[in-house]
């Protein structure tokens, strides 16, 4: 068993990054709105404020528009650590009483046959 960092996206920092990349290329929010075919610019503003993230399709298109790979748009947050098991788990993860509920007893088979 070992610990491996679980990647997490920082939506606020990612939004600031989208805003910075857009401004560096001289694009307005309305330019992005037109590019994506959105009727209103609210989605773009939500991305920039970190209230939501672009879908994978929109992130891919945004990368193409801004001429950067998707991973240069996303900003990673502090990773959380999760335990990863590399071998089959031998012991039950629950209390012994819970595990005993699933053990077949000889009398259980007899009751099934006679019932």
Residue, then its C-alpha position, 0 to 999 in steps of 0.5 A: x500500500x502506498x499514498x498517491x496524490x489525487x489531482x484536484x483543479x483549483x477553479x478560482x485560479x483556473x478562472x484567473x488563468x482563463x482571464x489572463x490568457x484571454x487578455x494576453x491575446x486581446x480577446x474580450x468576453x464577447x469574443x469568447x461568447x461569439x466563438x462558443x456560440x453562447x447567447x449570453x456571456x454568463x458562462x464565460x464570466x462564471x469560468x473567469x470567477x471560478x464558479x464553474x469550469x468549462x466542459x471538456x469539449x469547451x476546454x478543448x476548444x478554448x485551448x485551440x482558441x488561446x493556442x495553448x494545451x488544455x493542461x496550461x489552462x487548468x491550475x492544480x490545487x493542493x493535492x489530496x492524499x488517498x490510499x491505494x491498495x496494490x494487492x488483494x485485500x485479505x481482511x474484511x474492512x468492516x467489523x467481524x460481526x458484519x462479515x459473519x452475516x455473509x458466511x454460509x452456515x451448514x444449517x442455512x443450507x439445510x433450511x434452504x433445502x427444506x423451505 
